[in-house]
Structure formats: structure tokens, C-alpha cells
Amino acid sequence: MLSAALRARLAIGAVFLVNGTLFATWVSRIPAVKERLALSQSSLGLALLGIGVGTVAGLPATSWLIGRLGSRRITGAGALCSCLSLALVAHAPTFAALVAGLFFFGAFMGALDVAVNGQAATLERRLGRSLMSTFHGLWSVGGLVGSALGGALTRLGLGPAAHFALLAAALLALAAVAYGGLVEADPAPPEERGPWAGLAWPSAEVVGIGTIAAFAAIVEGGIADWSGLYLRQSLGSPADVAPAGFAAFSVTMTVARFGGDHLVDKVGRRALLRSGPLLTAAALAVALLVASPAVAIVAFGVAGLGMAAVFPVAFGQAGAREHPGQSIAAVATMAYGAGLLGPPAIGFLADLTSLPRALGALVVACLAIVLLAR
């Protein structure tokens, strides 16, 4: 028989994997959905904005629900609703229906993300050791799995509707099995069980943690959205080489996260928040100053190593506060909001100056994390 602690680790890890796979599954079929509805570039951009808006808009309600019902129930409900909404998105008959579907998909995914991070934080407190980085590594693995399956099923000619339905059913089954191993949150004191439990203005410390997560979201979103164009447009890379920058960033981040918990326990969260983003800042500076595609790809890979610990550390710190569900929701709101606004802001800066200069803002964001780490 598995111990309760091991069952909980496996269950929470499985939900992180489900979460990452769900999002990557949607991303892998965006071109097919665009083609089916004959969307323009601007219409697709507005539709994609629906996910981010839904995520941010749903987080206050998520915080309140976790305060009332606990993270275990919201994790289960979030997994169920996320899988169902993914399956329905592929059937959207019009642009308006797609926007609405993606809004709810983003809201449910955000709820699942906050709730399962609350589960991880609860288990960390009970076991007295760091676990968050490994869990976030499993989210990244889910992203790689979802992307790979999406590419394979596209080549086999499977349409988005059948693809989403199959993946949603499989992931829902995995989440249902994992639900039995999730942990019950510690009960709140009687004075904190009122109708508005989970809704309160975050403390200055939580705002500081959220600011770190926001800068990290800007860096990750900027590399995800603009590294390919930088390699293609600014450095003249072939079209099939341009995605390699973000691929290198993603792979190194995923691998590094599986060693992150050991580093947190050995050197501490503050040291990681100082050294990791400093390494990323240096790597990005090299990528922007040395006009070589090969150097830039390697530099993006090094940047992934430096950023690997930031989100896990931020969510771990938020989960260690007095009101973990509320604190994680506040940090997530700041991070997702910044991730929503950061990449477009880089685009505006690029129009005003140039893309390499605009990407210099990512170096500044890394240095801001280093300063805030104190």
C-alpha cells in the first residue's frame, strides 16, 4: 500500500500534468480552429484574449470558493469543467461562440491552476519540504505532451473536435482517479468561515510576491511570443529554425524544475530568486547583443534554466502565508494579468524602436526580480 503522503504527491502531480496538457492541447490546434471559422488575424487575437480575460476575471470567485469549500473540491470541479469546456470549444459555430467558450475555458483553467497550487502548498507545509518546483515541472511536461500529441494527431488527419473529445475524456479519467488522493485543507478558524471568507485585500508581502510573479510572466510571455520573430526577422533565421529559441527555453526550464526543490531546500528561495533571474538577464543580453541565431538559441536555453524556479518559488511563498488560497489567487491574478499585457506592450515598443530594443525590457524585468527578492 502507498503511504498517504506518496498518494497525495502522485495525485497532485497528476493534476498538474492534466492542467499543462489541457492548455497545450488547445494551443496545438489553434490554426485548425482559425481555418474552420475563417478568422482573420485580428479576430483570432481577440478570441485568444478571451482566455486571458476569463482567467483573470474568474480568480476572485476562485479565491472565495476555495475559502468556502477548500482547494480539494475546487481542484476536482476545475478539472471537470476545464475538460468539458475544452471539448465544447471545438464545436463553436461562430466567432462570438468561440470567444465565449474560450472565456469560460480560461476561467476554469485559472480556477484549476490556483486550486492545485493550493493543494501543493498544503502538502509542502505538512511534509516540511519543498515540492512546488517538481509539480510545476510536471505542468511543463504536460505542455510538451499536449503539443506532441497535437502535432501527431494533426498529421493523422484527426479534426479538433475528435481530438479535444478524446483528450478531454482521457484527462478527466486521470483527474478522477487522482481526486481520491488529494489532501483536505486544514480547517479555517471559526472567525474566518463567514460568507466572505477568501475575499480580502492581499498583504504588502503577498503583493510583493505577486509583483515578482508578474515580472516572471512578462519574461516568459515575451520569450514565448517574440523569440521566434526575433530569430526570423532580426537575425534572418530560416522559418523552420525560428521556433527553436522557445523550444530550448521550454525544455531547459522543464528539466531544471525537477531539481528545483532540492535547490530550494539547500540554498533557499531568496538565493534562487537572486541568482536565477540574474542568469536569465545575462543570457538574454547575450542573445540580443550577439547577432547569431545559434548563440541566441543557446542563450534562450540558458534563460530557461534561470527562470525555472521563479514561478514555483512565488507560488510556494504565497501558499506559506496565513491564507494560502487567497494569497495564491492574488499572486496568480497579478501574474496572469501581466502575462496578458506584457507581450502586446513589447509589440508596441518594437514599433516605436526595434524588436531587439523592445526585448531589452525582458532584461530589465529579470533585474527587477533580483531587486525584489530581498
QUIQUIFEN-V92193 format. One record per residue. N is the residue number from 0. RES is the residue in one small letter. SS is DSSP state (helix for helix, strand for strand, loop for the rest). PHI is phi in radians with two decimals (* if undefined). Layout:
N & RES & SS & PHI
N & RES & SS & PHI
This chain:
0 & m & loop & *
1 & l & loop & -1.35
2 & s & loop & -1.20
3 & a & helix & -1.09
4 & a & helix & -1.14
5 & l & helix & -1.19
6 & r & helix & -1.05
7 & a & helix & -1.15
8 & r & helix & -1.09
9 & l & helix & -1.15
10 & a & helix & -1.16
11 & i & helix & -1.14
12 & g & helix & -1.06
13 & a & helix & -1.11
14 & v & helix & -1.22
15 & f & helix & -1.04
16 & l & helix & -1.08
17 & v & helix & -1.03
18 & n & helix & -1.05
19 & g & helix & -1.14
20 & t & helix & -1.19
21 & l & helix & -1.01
22 & f & helix & -1.14
23 & a & helix & -1.16
24 & t & helix & -1.08
25 & w & helix & -1.08
26 & v & helix & -1.05
27 & s & helix & -1.15
28 & r & loop & -2.00
29 & i & helix & -0.98
30 & p & helix & -1.01
31 & a & helix & -1.18
32 & v & helix & -1.14
33 & k & helix & -1.02
34 & e & helix & -1.18
35 & r & helix & -1.10
36 & l & helix & -1.65
37 & a & loop & 0.94
38 & l & loop & -1.47
39 & s & loop & -1.35
40 & q & helix & -1.07
41 & s & helix & -1.19
42 & s & helix & -1.14
43 & l & helix & -1.09
44 & g & helix & -1.04
45 & l & helix & -1.14
46 & a & helix & -1.11
47 & l & helix & -1.14
48 & l & helix & -1.08
49 & g & helix & -1.03
50 & i & helix & -1.11
51 & g & helix & -1.13
52 & v & helix & -1.12
53 & g & helix & -1.09
54 & t & helix & -1.07
55 & v & helix & -1.16
56 & a & helix & -1.15
57 & g & helix & -1.48
58 & l & helix & -1.21
59 & p & helix & -1.02
60 & a & helix & -1.14
61 & t & helix & -1.09
62 & s & helix & -1.03
63 & w & helix & -1.12
64 & l & helix & -1.15
65 & i & helix & -1.13
66 & g & helix & -1.09
67 & r & helix & -1.55
68 & l & helix & -1.96
69 & g & loop & 1.62
70 & s & helix & -1.23
71 & r & helix & -1.12
72 & r & helix & -1.15
73 & i & helix & -1.23
74 & t & helix & -1.08
75 & g & helix & -1.10
76 & a & helix & -1.15
77 & g & helix & -1.13
78 & a & helix & -1.12
79 & l & helix & -1.06
80 & c & helix & -1.20
81 & s & helix & -1.13
82 & c & helix & -1.13
83 & l & helix & -1.14
84 & s & helix & -1.20
85 & l & helix & -1.08
86 & a & helix & -1.08
87 & l & helix & -1.41
88 & v & helix & -1.00
89 & a & loop & -1.13
90 & h & loop & -1.71
91 & a & loop & -1.02
92 & p & loop & -1.43
93 & t & loop & -2.39
94 & f & helix & -1.06
95 & a & helix & -1.09
96 & a & helix & -1.15
97 & l & helix & -1.13
98 & v & helix & -1.04
99 & a & helix & -1.11
100 & g & helix & -1.08
101 & l & helix & -1.24
102 & f & helix & -1.05
103 & f & helix & -1.24
104 & f & helix & -1.05
105 & g & helix & -1.12
106 & a & helix & -1.11
107 & f & helix & -1.22
108 & m & helix & -1.15
109 & g & helix & -1.11
110 & a & helix & -1.09
111 & l & helix & -1.09
112 & d & helix & -1.11
113 & v & helix & -1.15
114 & a & helix & -1.16
115 & v & helix & -1.27
116 & n & helix & -1.17
117 & g & helix & -1.12
118 & q & helix & -1.04
119 & a & helix & -1.09
120 & a & helix & -1.13
121 & t & helix & -1.08
122 & l & helix & -1.17
123 & e & helix & -1.01
124 & r & helix & -1.11
125 & r & helix & -1.25
126 & l & helix & -1.59
127 & g & loop & 1.18
128 & r & loop & -2.60
129 & s & loop & -1.38
130 & l & loop & -2.36
131 & m & helix & -1.07
132 & s & helix & -1.12
133 & t & helix & -1.10
134 & f & helix & -1.08
135 & h & helix & -1.17
136 & g & helix & -1.09
137 & l & helix & -1.19
138 & w & helix & -1.06
139 & s & helix & -1.12
140 & v & helix & -1.07
141 & g & helix & -1.03
142 & g & helix & -1.09
143 & l & helix & -1.16
144 & v & helix & -1.11
145 & g & helix & -1.07
146 & s & helix & -1.14
147 & a & helix & -1.13
148 & l & helix & -1.13
149 & g & helix & -1.08
150 & g & helix & -1.13
151 & a & helix & -1.15
152 & l & helix & -1.24
153 & t & helix & -1.14
154 & r & helix & -1.13
155 & l & loop & -1.40
156 & g & loop & 1.51
157 & l & loop & -1.36
158 & g & loop & -1.29
159 & p & helix & -1.02
160 & a & helix & -1.09
161 & a & helix & -1.19
162 & h & helix & -1.04
163 & f & helix & -1.12
164 & a & helix & -1.13
165 & l & helix & -1.12
166 & l & helix & -1.15
167 & a & helix & -1.07
168 & a & helix & -1.14
169 & a & helix & -1.15
170 & l & helix & -1.23
171 & l & helix & -1.15
172 & a & helix & -1.12
173 & l & helix & -1.11
174 & a & helix & -1.13
175 & a & helix & -1.14
176 & v & helix & -1.13
177 & a & helix & -1.21
178 & y & helix & -0.99
179 & g & loop & -1.13
180 & g & loop & -1.67
181 & l & loop & -1.18
182 & v & loop & -1.64
183 & e & loop & -1.44
184 & a & loop & -1.16
185 & d & loop & -1.08
186 & p & loop & -1.12
187 & a & loop & -1.32
188 & p & loop & -1.04
189 & p & helix & -0.94
190 & e & helix & -1.22
191 & e & helix & -1.89
192 & r & loop & -1.91
193 & g & loop & -1.26
194 & p & loop & -1.14
195 & w & loop & -1.88
196 & a & loop & -1.03
197 & g & loop & 1.70
198 & l & loop & -2.06
199 & a & loop & -2.84
200 & w & loop & -1.20
201 & p & loop & -1.17
202 & s & loop & -1.23
203 & a & helix & -1.06
204 & e & helix & -1.15
205 & v & helix & -1.14
206 & v & helix & -1.08
207 & g & helix & -1.10
208 & i & helix & -1.09
209 & g & helix & -1.11
210 & t & helix & -1.15
211 & i & helix & -1.06
212 & a & helix & -1.10
213 & a & helix & -1.13
214 & f & helix & -1.11
215 & a & helix & -1.11
216 & a & helix & -1.13
217 & i & helix & -1.12
218 & v & helix & -1.14
219 & e & helix & -1.13
220 & g & helix & -1.15
221 & g & helix & -1.13
222 & i & helix & -1.19
223 & a & helix & -1.07
224 & d & helix & -1.55
225 & w & helix & -2.11
226 & s & helix & -1.12
227 & g & helix & -1.11
228 & l & helix & -1.16
229 & y & helix & -1.09
230 & l & helix & -1.14
231 & r & helix & -1.33
232 & q & helix & -1.48
233 & s & helix & -1.49
234 & l & loop & -1.87
235 & g & loop & 1.25
236 & s & loop & -1.26
237 & p & loop & -1.08
238 & a & helix & -1.05
239 & d & helix & -1.39
240 & v & helix & -1.65
241 & a & helix & -0.96
242 & p & loop & -1.25
243 & a & helix & -1.15
244 & g & helix & -1.11
245 & f & helix & -1.21
246 & a & helix & -1.06
247 & a & helix & -1.10
248 & f & helix & -1.05
249 & s & helix & -1.17
250 & v & helix & -1.16
251 & t & helix & -1.15
252 & m & helix & -1.11
253 & t & helix & -1.07
254 & v & helix & -1.10
255 & a & helix & -1.14
256 & r & helix & -1.15
257 & f & loop & -1.32
258 & g & loop & -1.88
259 & g & helix & -1.19
260 & d & helix & -1.13
261 & h & helix & -1.09
262 & l & helix & -1.18
263 & v & helix & -1.06
264 & d & helix & -1.21
265 & k & helix & -1.51
266 & v & helix & -1.94
267 & g & loop & 1.70
268 & r & helix & -1.15
269 & r & helix & -1.12
270 & a & helix & -1.12
271 & l & helix & -1.17
272 & l & helix & -1.24
273 & r & helix & -1.51
274 & s & helix & -1.40
275 & g & helix & -1.09
276 & p & helix & -1.10
277 & l & helix & -1.13
278 & l & helix & -1.09
279 & t & helix & -1.11
280 & a & helix & -1.04
281 & a & helix & -1.13
282 & a & helix & -1.13
283 & l & helix & -1.16
284 & a & helix & -1.07
285 & v & helix & -1.11
286 & a & helix & -1.06
287 & l & helix & -1.51
288 & l & helix & -1.66
289 & v & loop & -1.74
290 & a & loop & -1.40
291 & s & loop & -2.43
292 & p & helix & -1.00
293 & a & helix & -1.11
294 & v & helix & -1.11
295 & a & helix & -1.11
296 & i & helix & -1.10
297 & v & helix & -1.08
298 & a & helix & -1.11
299 & f & helix & -1.11
300 & g & helix & -1.09
301 & v & helix & -1.12
302 & a & helix & -1.06
303 & g & helix & -1.10
304 & l & helix & -1.07
305 & g & helix & -1.22
306 & m & helix & -1.55
307 & a & helix & -0.98
308 & a & helix & -1.57
309 & v & helix & -1.16
310 & f & helix & -1.09
311 & p & helix & -1.01
312 & v & helix & -1.14
313 & a & helix & -1.09
314 & f & helix & -1.20
315 & g & helix & -1.13
316 & q & helix & -1.14
317 & a & helix & -1.11
318 & g & helix & -1.21
319 & a & loop & -1.54
320 & r & loop & -1.31
321 & e & loop & -1.16
322 & h & loop & -2.10
323 & p & helix & -1.07
324 & g & helix & -1.08
325 & q & helix & -1.12
326 & s & helix & -1.17
327 & i & helix & -1.12
328 & a & helix & -1.08
329 & a & helix & -1.14
330 & v & helix & -1.11
331 & a & helix & -1.12
332 & t & helix & -1.06
333 & m & helix & -1.15
334 & a & helix & -1.18
335 & y & helix & -1.19
336 & g & helix & -1.10
337 & a & helix & -1.16
338 & g & helix & -1.13
339 & l & helix & -1.32
340 & l & helix & -1.65
341 & g & helix & -1.07
342 & p & helix & -1.01
343 & p & helix & -1.08
344 & a & helix & -1.10
345 & i & helix & -1.09
346 & g & helix & -1.07
347 & f & helix & -1.12
348 & l & helix & -1.08
349 & a & helix & -1.11
350 & d & helix & -1.16
351 & l & helix & -1.35
352 & t & loop & -2.15
353 & s & loop & -2.78
354 & l & helix & -1.11
355 & p & helix & -1.01
356 & r & helix & -1.19
357 & a & helix & -1.11
358 & l & helix & -1.20
359 & g & helix & -1.08
360 & a & helix & -1.10
361 & l & helix & -1.20
362 & v & helix & -1.11
363 & v & helix & -1.09
364 & a & helix & -1.10
365 & c & helix & -1.09
366 & l & helix & -1.17
367 & a & helix & -1.15
368 & i & helix & -1.10
369 & v & helix & -1.03
370 & l & helix & -1.19
371 & l & helix & -1.29
372 & a & loop & -1.08
373 & r & loop & -1.20
